[in-house]
Amino acid sequence: MSIRLLPPNLVNQIAAGEVVERPASVVKELVENALDAGARRVDVTLRDGGRALISVADDGHGMDRDELALAVERHATSKLPGDDLVHISQFGFRGEALPAIGAVGRLAITTRRRDAEHGWRLLVEGGETSPIEPAPANPGTRVELRDLFYAVPARLKFLKSARSELNAVTEIVERLAMAHPEVAFSLTDDDRTVLRFHAEAHDLISEAETARLKRLSAVMGRDFAENAAPVEAMRDGHRITGFAGLPTLNRATASMQYLFVNGRPVKDRLLVGAIRGAYQDFLARDRHPLAVLFVDCPPEDVDVNVHPAKAEVRFRDAALVRGLIVGGIRHALSGAGHRASTTVASATLQGFSAPPMPAYQGMPRNGPSVMHLAAQAVAAFAPLDPELARPSMRTEATPETTALRDYPLGVARAQLHGTYVVAQTADGIVIVDQHAAHERLVYERMKEALAATGIARQALLIPEVVELDQPAAERLLARAAELEELGLVIESFGPATVVVREVPALLGATDVHGLLRDLADELAEFDTALSLKERLEHVCGTMACHGSVRAGRQLNQAEMDALLRQMEATPHSGQCNHGRPTYVELKLADIERLFGRR
């Protein structure tokens, strides 16, 4: 068969296979176009989860007749004025989305510039373009896609249920809304309002963080806003901002981690690995933190032209970005001090179940009245009046009560079951798990000692020779200097073989072969030697566990107060090494609610 050029419509349908996977991908492209057009309001409307209708309306600058005609041509765009693929500052730049969308459905575009007398309307059905006609329109652009994949019905069977498609669209709109708090968004499906975000206006730079946190709270919930530490780090023109959730606020999956690069939502393994590395000694491996990070860097230092969906990026200096994220998150968590998530107290309160009050069934006709019974009850407690008058029972201000206001974790009052320290604060109580709390304190001291004196190495009497595949061996050898800092000394021993001469002394007798294989896998996936660090930290955690105050040990008043003061002065003391809380704080108002006093 001879080589021939494919017809334009078929070329567009092929391109649509990369750009238009499902309704969510259509919404993503259209909303990004709206944001590039300077919109301050974006309204998304769906029917049947996007199968029957996808409509995106904005109040951006709109298009004139000539621009509208070019908008549905392949590789026609207004976003590369200098034909420069390096300095990309907007979402779109390929010029593929609208022609690809028009090739698989019935597309209608109505647009009007703000200074124009009327708008213009263009129809594209299955790749066939109709003549442009004048049309009434509000300033901005409305793009409607009906009967998605009607031109390629084989693609319909790959769509999921209307609910699943709506959920995917919701996630796309939420991600874009998080990056643009100054823009109002709405999402409607079958006449039901799914999302509505009001524009968070801010005129000053100092107000931008507040506006962003309000938008994040609207998307991720109030718990995140109340339990997130602000992240900010900058180096060599790269800036990391955002919010990192406290370790005690965690989930079973990483679905609540959002990453943005120059305002663009991305799903990048490097960034996910960096978040994991930042929390590695605060959470168990099967738990995931909540985080929202914004990476701002010069456009020439990041390549967004990796995939047509533009969800992946490639950094020129990946190590710099990863280091900024890890350092920024850890600095934010250190600044949070001993704080634990407020959800810990909420979960505790939910664990209390007040016994149901017996329903009052009334008294016999000739029985005593309710007021009479109450009077009898009050009279029964009358003998306690002299006790209440004793000086020790008065609540006058003392140096100790004054100290309560100076100690966030309060003053110890009792030890229960040889395990839990109960402290009184200025406005509530704190219950501390003495073993978990002291374990974190010992662990943090061990980390400081490791940082100060380095990691001791143990030379192997007989070096271990480990055979790997060649790419894995090359990855390890390329990071040999970093591994040596962690106490692991390796050398090349052939094209696919590595010899291990020294190992971290903390590891003791360890499976060297398994360690190197795990390290090679980690480097391939996350570009960092997490396994070795985690093993070292696991050893530190084990040693801290054995060296800390055990449950069941009786503590005197001075020891209990010393534990509280050390917790207040030690970063990360609000959670143990596995992300579980070391203490629970209940405010007086919470306790009063338990007893029905408010």
VEXLUMSE-17855 format. One line per 4 residues: number of its first residue (from 1); their letters; for each residue x, y, z of C-alpha. Coordinates in steps of 0.2 Angstrom, whole numbers, plus 5000, padded with zeros to 4 digits. Each point is the difference from the previous one (the first is absolute). Layout:
<atoms>
NUM = A = X,Y,Z | ...
</atoms>
This chain:
<atoms>
1 = MSIR = 5000,5000,5000 | 5006,5017,4996 | 5003,5014,5013 | 4987,5013,5000
5 = LLPP = 4994,5016,5010 | 4986,4997,5012 | 4984,5010,4997 | 4999,5015,5012
9 = NLVN = 4985,4994,5009 | 5008,4983,5004 | 5016,5009,5006 | 4989,5010,5012
13 = QIAA = 4992,4984,5006 | 5017,4993,5004 | 5005,5015,5009 | 4984,4999,5010
17 = GEVV = 5005,4983,5006 | 5014,5009,5010 | 4991,5016,5005 | 4982,4994,5002
21 = ERPA = 4999,4985,5011 | 4984,5003,5010 | 4989,5015,5004 | 5012,5005,5014
25 = SVVK = 5014,5003,4987 | 4988,5011,4989 | 4996,5010,5015 | 5018,5002,5005
29 = ELVE = 5005,5007,4983 | 4985,5012,4999 | 5002,5007,5017 | 5019,5002,4997
33 = NALD = 4996,5010,4984 | 4988,5011,5011 | 5013,5004,5013 | 5013,5004,4986
37 = AGAR = 4987,5012,4993 | 5000,5010,5017 | 4983,4993,5006 | 4994,5005,5017
41 = RVDV = 4986,4988,5000 | 4998,4983,4993 | 4984,4990,4999 | 5000,4981,4996
45 = TLRD = 4984,4992,4996 | 4998,4981,4996 | 4986,4988,4995 | 5001,4982,5004
49 = GGRA = 5018,5002,5007 | 5006,5008,4984 | 4994,4987,4987 | 4985,5011,4994
53 = LISV = 5007,5017,5003 | 5015,5009,5006 | 4999,5019,5001 | 5013,5012,5006
57 = ADDG = 4996,5019,5001 | 5012,5013,5005 | 5001,5019,5000 | 5018,5001,4992
61 = HGMD = 5005,5012,4986 | 4991,4989,4987 | 5005,4999,4981 | 4996,5009,4984
65 = RDEL = 4994,4992,4984 | 5017,4996,4993 | 5007,4993,5017 | 4985,4989,5001
69 = ALAV = 5003,4993,4983 | 5018,4996,5005 | 4996,4993,5017 | 4993,4983,4992
73 = ERHA = 5015,4998,4989 | 5014,4988,5006 | 5015,5008,5007 | 4993,5017,5000
77 = TSKL = 5002,5009,5017 | 5003,5018,5007 | 5011,4994,5014 | 5017,4999,4991
81 = PGDD = 5002,5017,4994 | 5019,4998,4997 | 4998,4982,4995 | 5010,4996,5016
85 = LVHI = 4997,4983,5007 | 5012,5003,5015 | 4992,5015,5008 | 4982,4994,5002
89 = SQFG = 4990,5010,5012 | 4982,4995,4996 | 4990,4983,5001 | 4998,4997,4981
93 = FRGE = 5012,5001,4987 | 4998,4985,4988 | 4985,5006,4991 | 4992,4982,5000
97 = ALPA = 4986,5001,5012 | 4985,5008,4991 | 5003,4991,4983 | 5002,4983,5009
101 = IGAV = 4984,5004,5010 | 4991,5005,4984 | 5005,4984,4992 | 4991,4988,5012
105 = GRLA = 4984,5010,5005 | 4989,5014,4995 | 5009,5016,5005 | 4993,5017,5001
109 = ITTR = 5010,5016,5004 | 4991,5016,5004 | 5012,5015,5003 | 5000,5019,5001
113 = RRDA = 5014,5012,5004 | 4995,5013,5013 | 5001,5015,4988 | 4990,4991,4986
117 = EHGW = 4982,5004,4996 | 4996,4981,4998 | 5007,4983,5001 | 5004,4986,4988
121 = RLLV = 4995,4982,5000 | 5009,4985,4992 | 4994,4982,4999 | 5012,4984,4998
125 = EGGE = 4992,4983,4998 | 5011,4985,4999 | 5014,5011,4993 | 4988,5009,4987
129 = TSPI = 5001,5019,5002 | 4984,5010,4996 | 5001,5019,4995 | 5002,5012,5014
133 = EPAP = 4985,5011,5003 | 4996,5015,5011 | 4991,4996,5017 | 4995,5008,5015
137 = ANPG = 5012,4997,5015 | 5006,5007,5016 | 5019,5006,5000 | 5011,4984,5002
141 = TRVE = 4998,4983,4992 | 4988,4985,5002 | 5006,4983,4993 | 4987,4986,4999
145 = LRDL = 5004,4982,4996 | 4985,4989,4997 | 5000,4981,4997 | 5018,4997,5005
149 = FYAV = 5007,4986,4989 | 4985,4999,4988 | 5013,5000,4986 | 5010,4986,5007
153 = PARL = 4987,4989,5009 | 5013,4987,5005 | 5007,5012,5013 | 4984,5001,5009
157 = KFLK = 5002,4983,5007 | 5015,5006,5009 | 4990,5013,5010 | 4995,4996,5018
161 = SARS = 4984,5003,5009 | 4993,5018,5000 | 5005,5001,5018 | 5018,4995,4997
165 = ELNA = 5002,5012,4986 | 4992,5014,5010 | 5012,4996,5014 | 5015,5002,4988
169 = VTEI = 4993,5016,4994 | 4998,5006,5018 | 5018,4996,5004 | 5006,5010,4984
173 = VERL = 4990,5015,5005 | 5006,5000,5018 | 5018,4999,4995 | 4999,5015,4989
177 = AMAH = 4990,5009,5012 | 5013,4997,5014 | 5013,5008,4989 | 4989,5015,4996
181 = PEVA = 4991,5007,5015 | 4997,5016,4992 | 4988,4992,4987 | 4982,4994,5004
185 = FSLT = 4996,4983,4995 | 4984,4990,4999 | 4996,4982,4994 | 4982,4994,4996
189 = DDDR = 4995,4983,4995 | 4982,4996,4995 | 4994,5017,5008 | 5008,4995,5016
193 = TVLR = 5014,5012,5007 | 5015,4989,5004 | 5013,5014,5004 | 4999,5018,5002
197 = FHAE = 5015,5010,5005 | 4999,5019,5002 | 5015,5011,4995 | 5012,5003,5014
201 = AHDL = 5005,5018,4996 | 5017,5006,5007 | 5009,5016,4995 | 5016,4998,5011
205 = ISEA = 5013,4987,5000 | 4997,4997,5018 | 4982,4996,4997 | 5004,4987,4986
209 = ETAR = 5004,4986,5013 | 4984,5003,5009 | 4990,5000,4984 | 5008,4984,4994
213 = LKRL = 4997,4991,5017 | 4982,5005,4999 | 4998,4992,4983 | 5010,4984,5006
217 = SAVM = 4988,4999,5015 | 4985,5001,4988 | 5008,4985,4990 | 5008,4989,5013
221 = GRDF = 4990,5004,5015 | 5001,5010,5016 | 5011,4987,5008 | 5014,5003,4988
225 = AENA = 4999,5019,5002 | 5001,4998,5019 | 5014,4987,5000 | 5012,5006,4987
229 = APVE = 5017,5009,5002 | 5005,5013,4986 | 5014,4994,4989 | 5012,5013,4992
233 = AMRD = 5018,4997,4994 | 5010,5008,4986 | 5016,4997,4992 | 5008,5005,4983
237 = GHRI = 4984,5007,4993 | 4990,4985,5005 | 4986,5003,5013 | 4989,4987,5009
241 = TGFA = 4985,5006,5009 | 4984,4992,5007 | 4994,4991,5015 | 5005,4983,5008
245 = GLPT = 4988,4991,5011 | 5006,4994,5017 | 5005,4982,5001 | 4986,4995,5011
249 = LNRA = 4988,5006,4986 | 5003,4986,4987 | 4991,4988,4988 | 5001,4983,4994
253 = TASM = 5004,5006,4982 | 5009,5015,4992 | 4985,5007,4992 | 5000,5016,5011
257 = QYLF = 5017,5005,4994 | 4999,5014,4987 | 5015,5006,4990 | 5001,5015,4988
261 = VNGR = 5015,5006,4990 | 4998,5018,4994 | 4982,4999,5003 | 4998,4984,4990
265 = PVKD = 4992,4985,5009 | 5012,4985,4998 | 5003,4983,5006 | 5018,4997,5001
269 = RLLV = 5010,4986,5008 | 5014,5011,5005 | 4989,5011,5010 | 4990,4986,5007
273 = GAIR = 5016,4992,5006 | 5006,5016,5007 | 4984,5001,5011 | 5003,4982,5005
277 = GAYQ = 5018,5004,5005 | 4995,5015,5010 | 4988,4990,5011 | 5010,4984,5000
281 = DFLA = 5003,5000,5019 | 4983,5007,5005 | 4988,4987,4992 | 4999,4982,4997
285 = RDRH = 5003,4994,4982 | 4982,4996,4998 | 4994,5018,5005 | 5001,5015,4989
289 = PLAV = 5000,5019,5005 | 4989,5014,4993 | 5010,5013,4991 | 4997,5014,4987
293 = LFVD = 5016,5006,4992 | 5003,5013,4987 | 5017,5000,4991 | 5004,5017,4991
297 = CPPE = 5016,5000,4989 | 5006,5008,4984 | 4991,4992,4985 | 5017,4996,4992
301 = DVDV = 5004,4988,5015 | 4985,4989,4998 | 4994,4990,4985 | 4981,4999,4999
305 = NVHP = 5000,4993,4982 | 5002,4982,5006 | 4983,4993,4996 | 4985,5007,4991
309 = AKAE = 4990,5000,5016 | 5013,5011,5008 | 4998,4991,5017 | 5019,4996,5000
313 = VRFR = 5014,5012,5001 | 5019,4998,5000 | 5011,5011,5010 | 5018,5006,4995
317 = DAAL = 5006,4998,5018 | 4989,4987,5008 | 5011,4998,5015 | 4998,5019,5004
321 = VRGL = 4981,4998,4999 | 5000,4985,5010 | 5011,5007,5014 | 4989,5016,5001
325 = IVGG = 4985,4990,5002 | 5007,4988,5013 | 5008,5015,5009 | 4985,5011,4999
329 = IRHA = 4988,4987,5007 | 5012,4995,5014 | 5002,5018,5005 | 4982,5003,5000
333 = LSGA = 4997,4985,5011 | 5014,5005,5012 | 4991,5017,5001 | 4984,4991,5005
337 = GHRA = 5009,4994,5016 | 4991,4988,5011 | 4983,5003,4991 | 4989,4985,4996
341 = STTV = 4985,5000,4988 | 4984,5007,5008 | 4992,4985,4992 | 5008,4990,5014
345 = ASAT = 4988,5009,5012 | 4985,4998,4989 | 5003,4981,4998 | 5002,4999,5019
349 = LQGF = 4984,5009,5003 | 4991,4989,4988 | 5006,4985,5009 | 4991,5006,5016
353 = SAPP = 4982,4994,4999 | 4989,5007,5013 | 4987,4988,5008 | 4983,5004,4993
357 = MPAY = 4989,5009,5013 | 4985,4990,5005 | 4984,5007,4994 | 4990,5008,5013
361 = QGMP = 4983,4990,5001 | 4992,5011,5013 | 4995,4996,5018 | 4985,4993,5007
365 = RNGP = 4986,5012,5003 | 5003,5001,5018 | 5019,4998,5000 | 5013,5014,5004
369 = SVMH = 5002,5014,4987 | 5016,5002,4990 | 5004,5016,5010 | 4998,4991,5016
373 = LAAQ = 5012,4987,4994 | 5013,5013,4995 | 4998,5009,5017 | 5004,4983,5009
377 = AVAA = 5015,4997,4989 | 5007,5018,5004 | 4997,4997,5018 | 5010,4984,5000
381 = FAPL = 5015,5009,4995 | 4999,5014,5013 | 5013,4992,5011 | 5013,5004,4987
385 = DPEL = 4998,5018,5002 | 5013,5002,5014 | 5013,4990,4990 | 4998,5012,4985
389 = ARPS = 5004,5015,5012 | 5017,4992,5004 | 5015,5011,4994 | 5007,4985,4990
393 = MRTE = 4984,4999,4989 | 5000,5018,4995 | 5005,5004,4982 | 5010,5016,5004
397 = ATPE = 5015,5004,4989 | 5016,4992,5006 | 5017,4999,4992 | 4996,4983,4993
401 = TTAL = 4984,5005,4992 | 5009,5015,4993 | 5013,4988,4993 | 4986,4990,4990
405 = RDYP = 4999,5015,4988 | 5019,4998,4997 | 5000,4982,4996 | 4991,4994,4984
409 = LGVA = 4999,4982,5007 | 4996,5005,5017 | 5005,4994,5018 | 4999,4981,5004
413 = RAQL = 4986,4995,5011 | 5000,4981,5000 | 5007,4984,4992 | 4987,4987,4995
417 = HGTY = 5003,4982,4999 | 5019,5003,5000 | 4999,5006,4982 | 4990,5016,4997
421 = VVAQ = 5005,5017,5008 | 4985,5012,5002 | 5004,5018,5000 | 4990,5015,5003
425 = TADG = 5002,5015,4988 | 4993,5017,5001 | 4984,4996,4990 | 4999,4981,5001
429 = IVIV = 5009,4984,5003 | 5014,4990,4991 | 5002,4981,5000 | 5018,4994,4996
433 = DQHA = 5005,4982,4995 | 5017,5001,5010 | 5008,4986,4990 | 4996,5007,4983
437 = AHER = 5005,5018,5005 | 5016,4995,5008 | 5004,4989,4985 | 4999,5015,4988
441 = LVYE = 5011,5010,5012 | 5013,4987,5000 | 4999,4998,4981 | 5002,5018,4997
445 = RMKE = 5016,5001,5011 | 5007,4985,4990 | 4997,5009,4984 | 5009,5015,5006
449 = ALAA = 5015,4989,5006 | 5000,4992,4982 | 5000,5017,4992 | 5014,5007,5011
453 = TGIA = 5012,4985,5000 | 4996,4991,4984 | 4994,4982,4997 | 5013,4988,5007
457 = RQAL = 5005,4987,4987 | 5005,4982,5003 | 5013,4992,4988 | 4995,4983,4994
461 = LIPE = 5013,4986,5003 | 4996,4993,4984 | 4993,5012,4987 | 4983,4995,4993
465 = VVEL = 4999,4998,4981 | 4982,5004,4994 | 4995,4996,4982 | 4986,5011,4992
469 = DQPA = 4994,5005,4983 | 5011,5013,4992 | 4988,5015,5001 | 4998,4996,5019
473 = AERL = 5018,4999,5003 | 5003,5017,4990 | 4987,5008,5011 | 5008,4995,5016
477 = LARA = 5018,5005,4994 | 4994,5017,4994 | 4994,5004,5018 | 5015,4991,5009
481 = AELE = 5006,5017,5008 | 4982,5003,5008 | 4999,4982,5005 | 5017,5001,5008
485 = ELGL = 4994,5015,5011 | 4986,4988,5006 | 5014,4987,5005 | 4999,4989,4985
489 = VIES = 5016,4998,4990 | 4998,4992,4983 | 5012,4998,4985 | 4998,4993,4982
493 = FGPA = 5005,4982,4998 | 4996,4997,4982 | 4986,5006,4988 | 4985,4994,5010
497 = TVVV = 5008,4996,5017 | 5003,5011,5016 | 5011,4996,5014 | 4995,5006,5018
501 = REVP = 5015,5004,5011 | 4992,5010,5015 | 4982,5001,5007 | 4992,5011,5013
505 = ALLG = 5004,4994,5017 | 4983,5003,5006 | 4993,4986,4988 | 5010,4987,5008
509 = ATDV = 4998,4983,4992 | 4990,5004,4984 | 4995,4993,4984 | 5012,5009,4989
513 = HGLL = 4994,4993,4984 | 4982,5004,5004 | 5005,5018,5005 | 5009,5003,4984
517 = RDLA = 4985,4994,4989 | 4988,5010,5010 | 5011,5016,4998 | 5001,4997,4981
521 = DELA = 4981,4998,4999 | 4998,5016,5010 | 5012,5010,4989 | 4991,4994,4985
525 = EFDT = 4983,5006,5007 | 5004,5015,5011 | 5018,5005,4996 | 5004,4999,5018
529 = ALSL = 5008,4987,5012 | 4985,4998,5011 | 5002,4982,5005 | 5017,5003,5009
533 = KERL = 4993,5016,5009 | 4985,4991,5005 | 5010,4985,5006 | 5011,5011,5010
537 = EHVC = 4985,5009,5007 | 4992,4984,5004 | 5015,4995,5010 | 5000,5017,5009
541 = GTMA = 4981,4998,5003 | 5003,4982,5007 | 5014,5006,5011 | 4990,5015,5006
545 = CHGS = 4985,4989,5004 | 5011,4989,5011 | 5008,5015,5008 | 4984,5009,5004
549 = VRAG = 4989,5000,5015 | 4990,4984,5000 | 4981,4999,5002 | 4997,4995,5018
553 = RQLN = 5014,5010,5008 | 4994,5011,5014 | 5006,5018,4998 | 5001,5013,5013
557 = QAEM = 4993,5018,4998 | 5017,5007,4995 | 5003,4986,4987 | 4982,5003,4993
561 = DALL = 5003,5019,4998 | 5017,4998,4993 | 4993,4989,4986 | 4987,5013,4996
565 = RQME = 5013,5014,4999 | 5011,4989,4989 | 4986,4997,4988 | 4996,5019,4999
569 = ATPH = 5018,5003,4995 | 5002,4986,4988 | 4995,5001,4982 | 4988,4986,4994
573 = SGQC = 4996,4994,5018 | 4982,5000,4996 | 5001,4983,4991 | 5010,4984,5002
577 = NHGR = 5012,4993,4987 | 4985,4992,4991 | 4989,5016,4999 | 4989,4995,5015
581 = PTYV = 4996,5014,5012 | 5010,5001,5016 | 4987,5010,5009 | 4982,5005,4999
585 = ELKL = 4994,5017,5005 | 4982,5004,5005 | 4994,5017,5003 | 4989,5005,5014
589 = ADIE = 4986,5004,4988 | 5001,4982,4993 | 4999,4992,5017 | 4985,5011,5004
593 = RLFG = 4991,4994,4984 | 5003,4982,5006 | 4991,5003,5016 | 4986,5010,4991
597 = RR = 5006,5017,5008 | 4999,5009,4984
</atoms>
